Amino acid sequence: MRFRIGIVLASLFTAPLGAGKPATAPDDPVVVRVGNVEVRASELAERLQKLHEFERQSFGRTAAEVRRAYVEKKLLPELLQSEEARRRGFARRAEVRTKTEALLVSALKESILSEVDAKLTDAEIRAYCERSATPGKETTGASKDCARDALSYRIALRREKAFKQLAQLEKELRAREVKGKDASALSALVVPERGAIGTR
């Protein structure tokens, strides 16, 4: 594992992001690999962009210094520790699975919100404002001014449409899971625990 890490890091520190183009992903090469976990150039760039300015300065003065120090002092230790946690079986613990599932659900919701927001048009937002009797929950205190309060109405409409999309997605997932059975039969998705009330 150490040998594989060294090879990837060497290419990272001797060439700019995007250089060294493997056949599998020519525009987004793997820059860090620990065990089965790979971090590509795009993910590393996104992580670096999210750094606060004071934190960025603590890693170095130039972009290359920041990138190298971030990988060596923060990213690599985190990947090594998480790999060791998986080796010890922590990923199978109930509390870890619960947190992981919550993060995945949150990521799904954020993704749907972003998709909905990208498709919203000014005409839709204006129509939503005009047909709203009162401002939505997110627009409390706003006057009925569709131009001035466009952002507030955009947020309200985005959440309303995303909620409907999530509800439809859940319905489709339930139907797929029960394989043609009544989608409302949640009990079909639950495996009763041994010794639980109502089981034998």
C-alpha positions in Angstrom: 0.0 0.0 0.0 2.8 2.4 0.8 4.4 1.8 -2.6 1.2 2.6 -4.4 0.8 5.8 -2.4 4.3 6.9 -3.2 3.9 6.5 -6.9 0.7 8.5 -7.1 2.0 11.3 -4.8 5.2 11.5 -6.9 3.1 12.3 -10.0 1.0 14.7 -8.0 3.9 16.8 -6.8 6.0 16.8 -10.0 3.2 17.8 -12.4 0.2 20.1 -12.4 -3.3 18.8 -11.7 -4.6 17.2 -14.9 -1.2 16.0 -16.1 -0.3 12.3 -16.4 -3.4 11.0 -18.2 -4.4 7.4 -17.5 -6.6 5.7 -20.1 -9.5 5.2 -17.7 -10.0 9.0 -17.0 -7.8 11.1 -19.2 -9.2 14.4 -18.0 -9.4 13.6 -14.3 -6.4 11.5 -13.1 -6.1 9.8 -9.8 -3.7 11.9 -7.6 -3.9 10.0 -4.3 -4.7 6.4 -3.7 -4.9 4.6 -0.4 -6.0 1.0 -0.4 -9.2 0.9 -2.6 -9.9 4.6 -2.1 -8.9 7.0 -4.9 -9.0 10.8 -5.0 -9.0 12.3 -8.4 -7.7 15.7 -9.5 -11.2 17.2 -9.6 -12.0 16.2 -6.0 -8.7 17.5 -4.7 -9.3 20.8 -6.4 -12.8 21.0 -4.9 -11.4 20.3 -1.4 -8.8 23.0 -1.8 -11.4 25.5 -3.0 -13.4 25.0 0.2 -10.4 25.9 2.4 -10.8 29.2 4.4 -8.2 31.7 3.5 -6.4 31.5 6.9 -6.3 27.7 6.6 -5.0 28.0 3.0 -2.2 30.3 4.2 -1.2 27.8 6.9 -0.4 25.2 4.2 1.9 27.5 2.2 2.3 30.5 0.0 2.0 29.2 -3.5 -0.7 27.0 -5.0 1.9 24.1 -5.3 2.9 24.4 -1.7 -0.7 24.5 -0.5 -1.6 21.4 -2.5 1.4 19.4 -1.3 1.0 20.3 2.3 -2.7 19.7 2.3 -2.3 16.3 0.8 0.6 15.3 3.2 -0.8 16.9 6.4 -4.5 16.5 6.0 -5.8 14.4 3.2 -3.4 11.5 3.3 -3.7 11.0 7.1 -7.5 11.0 6.9 -7.4 8.4 4.1 -5.0 6.2 6.0 -7.0 6.4 9.2 -10.3 5.7 7.4 -8.7 2.7 5.6 -7.6 1.3 8.9 -11.1 1.9 10.4 -12.5 -0.1 7.5 -9.9 -2.9 8.0 -11.0 -3.1 11.7 -14.6 -3.5 10.7 -15.9 -0.1 11.9 -17.8 0.4 8.7 -20.1 -2.5 9.7 -21.1 -0.9 13.0 -24.7 0.2 13.3 -23.8 3.8 14.4 -21.4 4.2 11.5 -23.9 2.9 9.0 -26.6 5.2 10.4 -24.3 8.3 10.0 -23.2 7.2 6.5 -26.8 6.7 5.4 -27.8 10.1 6.8 -24.9 11.7 4.8 -26.0 9.9 1.7 -29.6 11.0 2.1 -28.4 14.6 2.6 -26.3 14.4 -0.5 -29.2 13.1 -2.5 -31.4 15.9 -1.3 -28.8 18.5 -2.0 -28.3 17.1 -5.5 -32.0 17.2 -6.2 -32.2 20.8 -4.9 -29.3 21.8 -7.2 -30.9 20.1 -10.2 -34.3 21.8 -9.6 -32.7 25.2 -9.1 -30.7 24.9 -12.3 -33.9 24.4 -14.3 -35.9 27.2 -12.7 -36.7 30.2 -15.0 -37.5 33.8 -14.2 -41.0 33.2 -15.7 -41.6 30.3 -13.3 -40.5 32.3 -10.3 -42.7 35.3 -11.3 -45.7 33.0 -11.9 -45.2 31.3 -8.5 -45.0 34.7 -6.8 -48.2 36.0 -8.5 -50.2 32.9 -7.6 -49.0 32.8 -4.0 -51.6 34.3 -1.7 -48.9 35.1 0.9 -45.2 34.6 0.8 -43.9 31.1 1.6 -42.3 30.1 4.8 -38.9 31.1 3.5 -40.2 34.5 2.5 -41.7 35.5 5.9 -41.8 39.3 6.2 -41.4 39.8 2.4 -43.8 42.1 0.6 -45.7 41.1 -2.5 -42.9 42.4 -4.8 -42.0 39.6 -7.2 -39.0 41.5 -8.7 -37.5 42.6 -5.4 -38.1 39.3 -3.6 -37.3 37.1 -6.5 -34.6 35.2 -4.6 -36.9 34.5 -1.6 -39.6 33.1 -4.0 -36.9 31.1 -5.9 -35.9 29.4 -2.6 -39.5 28.6 -1.8 -40.3 27.3 -5.2 -37.1 25.3 -5.4 -37.9 23.5 -2.1 -41.5 22.9 -3.1 -40.5 21.3 -6.4 -37.7 19.3 -4.8 -40.1 18.0 -2.1 -42.5 16.8 -4.8 -39.6 15.2 -6.7 -38.4 13.4 -3.6 -41.9 12.1 -2.9 -42.2 10.8 -6.4 -38.7 9.2 -6.2 -39.6 7.5 -2.9 -42.8 6.1 -4.4 -40.8 4.7 -7.4 -38.1 3.2 -5.1 -40.8 1.6 -2.9 -42.5 0.1 -5.9 -39.2 -1.2 -7.3 -38.2 -2.7 -3.9 -41.5 -4.6 -3.4 -41.4 -5.8 -7.0 -44.9 -5.1 -8.1 -46.5 -5.5 -4.7 -48.5 -2.7 -3.0 -46.0 0.1 -2.8 -47.7 1.2 0.5 -46.9 -2.1 2.1 -43.9 -1.0 4.1 -44.0 -4.2 6.1 -42.7 -6.0 3.0 -39.5 -4.0 3.3 -39.0 -4.8 7.0 -37.3 -8.0 8.2 -38.8 -8.8 11.6 -36.3 -9.4 14.4 -36.2 -12.7 16.0 -38.3 -12.6 19.2 -40.0 -9.4 18.3 -43.7 -8.8 19.1 -45.9 -10.5 16.6 -43.2 -12.9 15.3 -42.5 -16.5 15.9 
